[in-house]
Amino acid sequence: VMEPAFAVQRVASTTKAEAMYDSRKAKSGGRLVSESGLCKNLVLHPGCKTRSMWDLCSLIIICYDILFIPFDLGGFSIPEARQILFVFDQFSAIFWAADIVMSFITGYHTGGLVEMRIENIARRYVRGWFLFDLCVAITDWVFIFMGGATIARIGKSKRFLRLIRTLRLVRSVKMTVKMSEMLAGLRSERLRILSNTVVLGLSVLTLNHYFACGWYYVGTSSDPDSNWVLRNVWDEGTGMRYATALHWSFTQFTPAGMEIHPNNLAERVYTVVTVFFAMITFSSFMGSITANMTALRKLTSEPAEQQKILFKYFVENGVSAELGTRIWGYLKTRHFAHQKQLLRKDIPVLKVLPPSLSSDLNNELYVPILKTCPVFYFYGVVHYYGLCGICDSNVTEEQVAHGERVFHSGRAAGSMHFVIAGELNYEHKDPTKSTTLVAQEWAAEPAMWMKWVYCGTLEAQMPCRLASISAAKFRTYVVESPRALHYIRRYVAGFRAWLVECAADEVGTWKTDMWLQVSELQQIAVRAMTEEDLPEAAVHPHRGPSWLRQVSGVAQA
């Protein structure tokens, strides 16, 4: 087919149109990579399996530090486990030394993208955690080279050397950040609430562990003639001493009581400080845990209660079991789903965006979807801001549950539907016209150009996301742009002529909602363009941007 030569030689050069049609534009979650092939192979994505396993190991070692460093500083001693703990300290030192290297080759998230350029990664790490990690690693290796026995001997005489090891506890800040990222990534609301509750419970236990170790340290370091250790657990082993100190700590955070009491001024002051801290923090912890448990109970009980009420209504009004099951399946998937994909309308904060930002967001969301259909692709070439206006005011996004019908056969068509994600089954009375609709495909295009009645039924085979254009709103909007209106009228004339041609070839072939013959639709869209439809700027097709070369390629087909 010979197409107009101007469609190859003259192209639009609008800067914003070039940006929107350029597939190379960075997307949220995309990577910023180095040009060097060696650097590309060295750098790890922060979410890759290797990095995730490394983070899991670091989490285990940090938990070990959180547990045993206060235990050691408090003066608790486990002679039979000393050699094992020293070996674990050696492994920890090796791991954290290697972690410095890993931090130089692990990307990070910035501005919605993943920074994978090694020079930027190194610069950020050196300005951040590098000096601290290096100092702690050097301290660990000094203790290892001194030997386990030497450490124990020095620790008995000079407790401040043990205090140096508390620097390792600062790494728990990293653990907090990683845990927050993990919890934020959970899509299940029930799992997120459970995880938050577990984290809060572990936080309370950790605080009490710290205060228990401090209570034992005060007891052994204060008045040697009168302290709680001497009066209550002097003849007991390490396990009993720690359990008693932990029990005392819990009684300071709760209304419970026990037989252990301060016996000197240092113990009395420590008790006052502990009670004051517990008064401030424990109520907050308990309030958060209570709120989480209430929300979890509501998530569990509300669907069951609503199901009882709903089925009671069905029984009293004689609703068929098949319809009742379909209604409950829809409500369970759409209303009571705790793992559904977010739509824009589900995010209230986006409603406060100014019109300019809101329009830009709509354009980035929906222009790539609409331009899969040839007529909207070339509509954007003819009148780019018109296409942006359609995305801003005429496109609605919706989530379709498994088994939900998008449209039914025999009903008047009012919208054109684009599949963003998922799979839908199109059932036609003629089995040869039944098909499956997947992402980057669309249904019911004729509804945009003429009065149309759905010829089949479109039903979701899994949870799907659709973008729909209202035909009535589109017609109202397009008449406001005479230039684009002339192009649309010529396209509609060509589309109808093709429809008549299909009807003449074989009776009934046009009676379908699936008009997905992309090559034919491209030819109709290109034929509808005239020289006046393109801007005055002339750009050679082989030197133009990628989206303009695509336009030229269609015209040359």
Summary of the structure (lengths in Angstrom):
residues: 557
radius of gyration: 34.1
end to end distance: 7.4
largest distance: 110.0
contacts: 1570
relative contact order: 0.10
helix: 64%
strand: 9%
